[in-house]
Amino acid sequence: MTLTIIVILAVAVVLLIAALAILMGLFWRKNRELKQKNDAIIREMYRSQNIIERAVKHGVSRAALFSLLLGVCIVGKAQEECFEYDEDTDAKTIITGLTENGKTATSLTIPSSVTTVNANAFEEASSSLSSLTIDNGGNPTFQSELFGENSNTLTYIDMGNNMSVSNMMTLFKSLGTFKEGTTIVADGFSGEKDVSNDTWKEVTWTNVAYITLPAELIAEQTFGEAEVFGRFRISNATTGVGTTCVQANFYDKDDGSQYLFYVATEVNSGDKEIKVERVRYIKSGEGILMKYREETASYADLNYAGTGISPSSEDTNRYNAKLFKGTIDGITSFPATEMIDTNSDGTPDTEYSNLVLSQGAFHPVNDGGSLPANRAYLQIPTATLNTILATGSKLSIAFPDDDETTAIDPRTSTLDLRSSDMYNLAGQRVGDSYKGIVIVNGKKIIK
């Protein structure tokens, strides 16, 4: 009898433990689902706040945006619940029509997984749909007539940071006439950026109030009455410095840019310094050095100058030194040195060495090297470079004293000029066959 009771109690304990394990599993799964939904809500809150801050910066009413974002369909829901997808294709395609959530939303975000947006995809969109965002990393191909017979109601369009120019232009043209006061933000682009002026002119920019495009994409186009901003980025965020060369003129209208912009005005071999001076006018085709004003800077938006605004006399004089050179299309075969006409008599008379920025420092280039599009490089007399290399291996950028920054020291940012090149005691570059005392990276070696 006692044994039977013990067995029954043991079975009961086992069943109780199993029941508790099942309950704990269900609780864990439910908790995970709630956490995922909570994370989605938090992400959307951050995204919505980002939209608000960026739009407010360009003059859109904060109160109006808060009202708009109340209707965003993805709060507490998966983004996919906004759209109907074609399940028969390998790539994710938004087909004609929206889910019930999408039809009543005031703000929609196209997920980065979407590759194609079919024609008339937003035909059933609510008349209150005001904001359309392409998720960062997304690059969907748009068909024409997205809204079908329903009129376009968008007043805020965020293209994300990975749209191709062709898809971007297709969307702009498919919208037809923009609504009055429309704000457009294109954070970046992928693939080919070469778009002719005629292609831009195919878009009717009437009613666009503000448009922000990567600075590289703006080439003296006409954007109607819109206030145009060019977005500059430093590709290597860890160093806080970068170079640029763009095909349009820009200016720091309110001296509030997150970046500071410089041109090189003098090279001093005695002090081993390159003197740079700040400019607020970014001149088309000129080489420019950029650095963060603060460590938290992510990009700089400057006003497009067009033809109505000219550089100050101070900026003009600083550009005349021409120690920074720019390339809009890039250089596929970079020469280490070039002969330059310094007397303006049509005859090259002085050899100059080319140096490129890498990891926060300028380095002499090797023959046949390359430089990406929209970059700048430093060009100084070879004799000056040889003198510096013969007595040491460091060349400092002499930033103006009043340009405080936490990204890099304004007086001691060093350009590393070390290389395997050899020089004789006269400071002349020599080859491997040279015999005698040579200088390599500031050290004397007997060959």
C-alpha angles and dihedrals in degrees: 000000000000091000091052091052091049091051092049092049091048091051090048091051091049091049091048092051091048090049091050090048090052092048092048090049091051090046091050092049092047091047090051091050091050091048091051091050091046091050090050091052091048092049090050091048090054091045092048091048089050090052090050095049094047093045093046088052087059094048105269117143112260091210092052091051093050088053091048094049093054087077098051107132099217099065103118091353137086112262090235089067088074096062142048114229135205102241094186095072128075092226119062110256127184105223127205109294139034132242118255089265091053095047092061099037122114093199129036132187119200107219118240090242092068114102101175135031110198126221115279091015090143097037092116094044116133117260086241094062101123108154130055121180130185107215112245108268093026122121108176123179110236126214120211127270096029092176097041111199091341110098119248109259099178119127098164123047122178112189095191121223105286107051118133115234093240093054090044092053092046090056093047092050094044091057091063109195117018120229116253112273096020118169119207124191121185107180099186144332141228133216123005115007097185105118118163122232089246091059092055090047090059088072117081104224094185113136093018106130100183133014128180118192134167104277090236091065098057113090110165091294125159116249100176113236095331120128103239127209128190116213117219123195134188105225096208104054094182096065098045093218133090144151133241143182120186136183098234138052121258136174139197096242100186100022088244101116118138088226132057118218127212144180125203112247106172143012117211113194093186094057091031090231138133109210115217128186129200122250127191094195116073106207122211114258095006125124113247134189114215131194135174117266086206134010091246093060114122103171142346125233114203128183116257106244099200112180098308099076127058132194120263119258089253092055091046091054091049092053091053092074090068097193090137114065124196135208123199097183098035131244119264098184112031118196117219091221137017134194110238130198101233096167096054090232095121094256121105106232110162131057116229128190123222122225128185132203117248129162091351095309136089117238131186110255126234121233111273096024123138138228125201123241119277095027136121134219136197121248120192133162111280091225090057091048091049091051090053094046091048092059102032144330106250132090119180130210109233102214118190111272094236095058100094116187137163094208097074134355106271093219107033107042099139129212110211109221098174115137140149092259117125128216133191122231089272090061094251119140112246135189134238092271093062115113124205136039113347133178119227119179090342095309125113115233129180114226 
